[in-house]
Amino acid sequence: MDKFIWGILAGTKGATNRARIIDELKNRPYNVNQLAEKLELDYKTVKHHIRVLERNNMVTSTGKKYGALYFLSDKMEQNYDSFQEIWEEFRKSNNEVCAMYDHAS
Protein backbone atom coordinates (compact mmCIF):
# COMPACT_ATOMS: atom_id res chain seq x y z
CA MET A 1 0.00 0.00 0.00
CA ASP A 2 2.91 2.40 0.68
CA LYS A 3 4.00 2.36 -2.98
CA PHE A 4 0.41 2.99 -4.00
CA ILE A 5 0.12 6.00 -1.65
CA TRP A 6 3.43 7.37 -2.92
CA GLY A 7 2.16 7.06 -6.48
CA ILE A 8 -1.16 8.82 -5.84
CA LEU A 9 0.35 11.61 -3.77
CA ALA A 10 4.00 12.21 -4.48
CA GLY A 11 3.85 11.15 -8.09
CA THR A 12 1.14 13.61 -9.08
CA LYS A 13 0.66 17.32 -9.57
CA GLY A 14 -2.34 17.53 -7.20
CA ALA A 15 -0.63 15.85 -4.26
CA THR A 16 -1.10 18.72 -1.81
CA ASN A 17 -4.82 19.07 -2.47
CA ARG A 18 -5.39 15.32 -2.32
CA ALA A 19 -3.52 15.07 0.98
CA ARG A 20 -5.53 17.96 2.43
CA ILE A 21 -8.76 16.24 1.38
CA ILE A 22 -7.66 12.97 2.99
CA ASP A 23 -6.77 14.82 6.20
CA GLU A 24 -10.18 16.49 6.35
CA LEU A 25 -12.05 13.27 5.63
CA LYS A 26 -10.18 11.57 8.47
CA ASN A 27 -12.00 13.91 10.86
CA ARG A 28 -15.53 13.64 9.44
CA PRO A 29 -17.48 13.13 6.20
CA TYR A 30 -18.00 16.08 3.85
CA ASN A 31 -19.72 16.72 0.56
CA VAL A 32 -17.71 18.37 -2.22
CA ASN A 33 -19.09 21.83 -1.54
CA GLN A 34 -18.24 21.62 2.17
CA LEU A 35 -14.71 20.45 1.36
CA ALA A 36 -14.27 23.29 -1.14
CA GLU A 37 -15.29 25.83 1.49
CA LYS A 38 -13.22 24.23 4.26
CA LEU A 39 -10.08 23.99 2.10
CA GLU A 40 -10.70 27.30 0.29
CA LEU A 41 -10.51 25.59 -3.10
CA ASP A 42 -12.66 25.78 -6.20
CA TYR A 43 -15.56 23.29 -6.27
CA LYS A 44 -14.38 21.80 -9.59
CA THR A 45 -10.87 21.31 -8.22
CA VAL A 46 -12.17 19.40 -5.22
CA LYS A 47 -14.54 17.37 -7.42
CA HIS A 48 -11.62 16.38 -9.66
CA HIS A 49 -9.47 15.25 -6.73
CA ILE A 50 -12.37 13.38 -5.12
CA ARG A 51 -12.88 11.48 -8.39
CA VAL A 52 -9.19 10.53 -8.47
CA LEU A 53 -9.27 9.39 -4.85
CA GLU A 54 -12.52 7.49 -5.40
CA ARG A 55 -11.18 5.74 -8.54
CA ASN A 56 -8.19 4.63 -6.50
CA ASN A 57 -10.33 3.34 -3.61
CA MET A 58 -8.99 5.89 -1.15
CA VAL A 59 -12.39 7.47 -0.52
CA THR A 60 -15.93 6.21 -0.75
CA SER A 61 -19.29 7.98 -0.88
CA THR A 62 -22.88 7.66 0.18
CA GLY A 63 -25.70 9.43 -1.57
CA LYS A 64 -25.91 10.84 -5.06
CA LYS A 65 -24.74 13.93 -6.90
CA TYR A 66 -24.55 17.17 -4.87
CA GLY A 67 -25.56 15.57 -1.57
CA ALA A 68 -23.03 12.74 -1.66
CA LEU A 69 -20.94 12.52 1.47
CA TYR A 70 -17.36 11.31 1.17
CA PHE A 71 -15.48 9.20 3.70
CA LEU A 72 -12.08 7.57 3.78
CA SER A 73 -12.32 4.01 2.48
CA ASP A 74 -11.72 1.18 4.94
CA LYS A 75 -8.41 0.50 3.17
CA MET A 76 -7.33 4.14 3.61
CA GLU A 77 -8.43 4.14 7.26
CA GLN A 78 -6.30 1.05 7.87
CA ASN A 79 -3.29 2.69 6.19
CA TYR A 80 -3.74 6.23 7.49
CA ASP A 81 -0.54 6.08 9.58
CA SER A 82 1.42 5.11 6.46
CA PHE A 83 -0.22 8.00 4.60
CA GLN A 84 0.89 10.44 7.30
CA GLU A 85 4.47 9.16 7.22
CA ILE A 86 4.62 9.32 3.42
CA TRP A 87 3.04 12.76 3.32
CA GLU A 88 5.50 14.10 5.90
CA GLU A 89 8.45 12.67 3.95
CA PHE A 90 7.10 14.13 0.70
CA ARG A 91 6.64 17.59 2.23
CA LYS A 92 10.10 17.50 3.77
CA SER A 93 11.79 16.54 0.50
CA ASN A 94 9.65 19.04 -1.43
CA ASN A 95 10.70 21.84 0.95
CA GLU A 96 14.36 20.90 0.47
CA VAL A 97 13.98 21.14 -3.33
CA CYS A 98 12.28 24.54 -3.02
CA ALA A 99 15.09 25.77 -0.75
CA MET A 100 17.68 24.67 -3.33
CA TYR A 101 15.91 26.66 -6.04
CA ASP A 102 15.67 29.72 -3.77
CA HIS A 103 19.42 29.65 -3.15
CA ALA A 104 20.16 29.20 -6.85
CA SER A 105 18.23 32.34 -7.88
N, C-alpha and C positions, 0 to 999 in steps of 0.2 A: 504494500500500500504506500510506503514511503516514496518509491520511485514515481508512482502514479500522482501523488500529491505534488512532488517536485515538478512534474510535467505540466500539471494544470495551473500551478501558481508561478513558479519561477521560470518556466519555459514559455510564458505568454505575456503579451503586452498588457493585459488587463489584470495582472496579478494583484496589485494593490486593492483595486475595487472588489475583486473576488474574495480576497482575504478579509476585507472589512465586512462584506456581506456575511461570510461564514461566522465571524466574530459576533455580529449582531444576532444571527439566528441561533447561536449557542444560548443566548439569554432568554429568547422568547420567539414565538412565531410572528411573522410580519407579512403583509401583502406588499406588492411591488411599490405602490404609492407610499406606504408608510416607510419602507426602506429608503426610497428616494428622498423623502423629507428628512429622515433621521441622519442619513449619510451626506445630505446636501449634494445629491447627484441628480442628473436628468433622469426622468422616468424611463426613457428609452434605453439609456445606458444600463440602468439596473435590470430592466427586462432582458436585455441581451445577456448580461452576466448570469442572471438566474437561469436562463435557458441553457447556457454552457454548463453550469453546475448541475442542473437537473439531468441533462444528457449524460453526464459523467457520474450519475448516481451519488452526488455529494449532497444534494438537497432533494426534498420531496414536497408535494403539495396536497392540499385538500381543498375542495371547492373548484369552481370554474371561473375562468376569465378574470375580471377585475377583483372579485372577492376572494380569489384563491389565497390561502395562507401557506407560507413556505416554512419548512422545518429542516433541520439537518437530518440527513438520512441516518438510519441505524448504523450503517457502515462508517459514516463520518463521525458520528457520536463516539463510536468505539475507538476511532483513530484520532480523536481531537488533540490528544497530547502530542502525537507525532506531528500533526498539523502545526501546532504552536512552535515546536522545536524547529521545524523546517522553515516556517515563516520568519522566526527570529534570525536564523542563519541567513536566509535570503536578504532580509533587511540590512543585516550587518555587512554582508558582502556588497550589497548595492550601495550602501553609504560609503564604503571604502573606495569603490569605483568613482563615485561622484567627487570624493575628496581628491582623488588623483587628477581628475579633469580640472577641478578648481585650481590646483597648484600649477597645472600646465598652462593655464591661460594667462 
